[in-house]
Amino acid sequence: MKKKYLYVASALVASVALLGCGDDKDDTSGGIEVDADGNQTITGSLSEWKVEVSSNKAKAGQVTFVVDNNGTIGHEFLVVKTDIKSGQIPIEEGDRFSEENPDLVMIDEIGEYAKGTTETLTVTLDPGTYQLVCNLAAHYGAGMHTDFVVEA
């Protein structure tokens, strides 16, 4: 009887270990497609009220974001370099943050696009901390942001 419990316990431990080996979107080897030239592609989606990407990390260089608008309304997608914590960029009048804020570097954006569509943005990123956001009125404050880190 003791052996039977030992086998069951061993099988359980092995199962838990295997489950822990799933895709980690924070791992630069997971969630990013890399072509022969080293260019990286990250997929993502926007919806009320979140920004989701297949990886929250990339290596410095060319990064292409392919972003679905899965929401019920229009959204935009901005890449902002900043040391400000995600969700903490000060909101100004008009329920948006100022894209002229000296603590931000606006890298590039996909302007507002319709629900049910997909847009692509290719940028060259230096090492540092970024936020991927929607800055339409009240969207950032409602949670449409995520951290993004670019490593050397």
MITORZA-655686 format. One record per residue: x, y, z of N, C-alpha, C in turn; residue in one letter. Coordinates in pm, whole numbers, plus 50000, padded with zeros to 5 digits. Example, Ala and Ser with C-alpha at 12.3 -4.5 7.8 and 13.67 -1.06 7.14 Angstrom:
513194943150780512304955050780513204967050780a 512854977550708513674989450714512905000350787s 
This chain:
500824988050000500005000050000500865012650000m 501995012250073502875023650081503445027049943k 503795016749863504335018949730503325025849640k 502055022049653501005027949570500935043049593k 500985047449719500945061749750502195068849700y 503325062149706504565067849656504465070249506l 503905060649430503735062249286502765073649255y 501665074449327500685084949306501295098649336v 502025099549446502665112249483503705116249379a 504475106749330505485109649227504825114549099s 503735108149060503025112248939502465126248955a 501945129449073501405142649100502495153349092l 503645150849152504755160249148505215162349004v 505315151748926505735152848785504725161048706a 503435159048730502395166548659502475181348689s 502655184748816502755198748855503985205048793v 505095197748789506325202948728506115205648580a 505425196648510505185198548368504255210348342l 503255212048426502345223348410503085236548427l 504075236948511504845248948534505735252648417g 505835244248317506715246748203505965252748085c 504815258648106504025264447998504675277047944g 504035283047844504535295047779504575306647878d 505705313247887505905324647976506045337047890d 505015345647888505065357147799506125367347839k 506735365847957507805374747996509175369647953d 509225358347888510475352347843510695356147698d 511845362147666512065366647530512085355147431t 512225342847476512165331547383510735326947361s 509795331647440508395327847427507545339847393g 506605338047302505705348847268506235358647165g 507445356147115508035364847013508485356246896i 508095360546777508635354246656509845362346614e 510945355546584512155362346541512525357146403v 512685366546305513045362146170514565360546157d 515025356746040516445354046016517325366346039a 516765378346025517525390646046517475395346191d 516805387846278516705391546419515555400846450g 514725404046350513565412746375512515404846452n 511925411446550510995404946641509555409046612q 508625399446622507205402346606506475397846732t 505695407046786504895404546905503445406846868i 502585397346902501155399046876500485404347002t 499325410546982498615416047096497175418947063g 496465423347167495065427047147494685438147244s 493715446047200493125456647280491665453347300l 491175456247418489745454847446489435463347568s 488175464347602487805472347718488165464347843e 489005468247918489925479347931491305473647957w 491865467547855493185461547873493985461247744k 495285460647763496265458847655496975445847688v 496935436247595497585423347616498555420847501e 499745415847534500745412547432501315398747461v 501815392347354502345378747367503635378347448s 504315389647460505505390647544505635404847594s 506035406347719506255419547777507735423247776n 508535415347701509975418047688510395415847543k 511415423247504512035421347373513495425347386a 514255422147286515635426447278515675439447198k 516665447847225516805460447153516895457647004a 516285466546926516285465046781514885466646725g 514695461046607513385462346541512365453146604q 511215458746639510105451346696508845455046619v 508125444946574506845447146506505735442346597t 504775451046621503585447646699502425445546602f 501765434146611500565431146532499435430546634v 498545440646630497585442646739496155442346688v 495375432846742493945431746712493155441146802d 492145447546747491195454846830490005445546852n 490025438546965488955429347002487875436047085n 487955449147097486975456447176485685458747100g 484805466247164483525469547103483515483847049t 484655490947069484805504747024486215506446968i 486495518246913487825521246863488845522346975g 490095518846945491215520247038492435524646958h 493465529047028494745532046967495835524647044e 497025523946985498125516547046499375525247038f 499875529347155501055537947162502195530547231l 503405532947184504615527947250505275540147312v 505385540047445505875551547520507055547047607v 508205553447590509355550447675509285559447798k 509315553347916509215560948040509615552348159t 510095558948263510365552048389509175552948484d 508125559848442506905560548524506255546748525i 505795542548643505165529448656503885528648574k 503595516748525502405514448445501165519148517s 500365527148447499125532348503499295544948584g 500535549948598500795561448684501125574348608q 501045574148476501275586648402500135596148439i 500455608448480499415617748524498395620748413p 497125619348449496015622348359495705637248370i 495485643548256495175657748255493725659848214e 493375672348200492035675748153491775668748020e 490605663448005490285655947884490475640947904g 490785636848027490915622648063491985615347983d 493055622447946494185616547874495465621547940r 496575614847913497845620647959498425628947845f 499235638747881499875647247781501005639447715s 500935638447585502005631747511503235640547501e 503145652847552504275662147558504955661747694e 504535652947784505105651547918506605649347905n 507445657347973508895655747960509425642448015p 508625635248092509025622248146508685610748052d 508205614047932507825603947833508565606447703l 508845595647633509315596747495508315588947411v 507555596247329506605589647241507375583347126m 507365570147118508105563247014507315563346883i 506095558146886505235557946768503865552746811d 502925552946719501575548546753500815543646632e 499805535746663498745532546568497595541246614i 497175550646531496055559246568494775551046585g 493745557546633492485550546660492055542146540e 491735529546569491265520646463490055512746510y 489285508346414487965502646441488015488946508a 486935486246580486775472946640486815462346530k 487335450646566487375439446473488445440346366g 489365450046379490435451346281491795448846346t 492795446946262494165444546307495075454746241t 495975460346318496955469946266498365465346305e 499345470446232500745466746255501575479346275t 502505478646370503415489746398504825484046413l 505765489246334507165484946344507985496646396t 508745494146503509565504446566510945498746597v 511895507546612513225503646658513355508546802t 513595499146893513585502547035514965500747098l 515325510447182516555509947261516235503047394d 517255498247464517005492547597516315502747688p 515425497847772514745506547867513375501247902g 512645509547978511295505948019510285514047939t 509205507447905508175513147819506805509847877y 505795516847825504405512947844503775512047706q 502925501947690502105500447571500715504447615l 500125514547549498915520647603497905524347495v 496685526947540495675534047463495465547147536c 495605558347465495485571347529494255579047481n 493235572147432491975578947403491355583147537l 490475592847532489885598147655489345587147745a 489845586947868489445577847976489945563447959a 490585559947850491015546047829492225542447915h 493245551047919494425548148000494025546748147y 493255556248195492815555948335491955543948369g 491305538148267490445526448289491255513448287a 492565514348259493385502148265494055497948136g 493965506148033494535502147903496025505647895m 496815497647965498265499447967498905486448014h 500135484347970500925473148020502395476848012t 503185471348105504625473648104505275466247989d 506385471547941507155465147836508615468647860f 509495458747857510915460747883511715456547761v 512675464947724513585461847614514975460047675v 515535448247649516845444847702517915446247593e 519135448847636520255450147542520535437047471a 
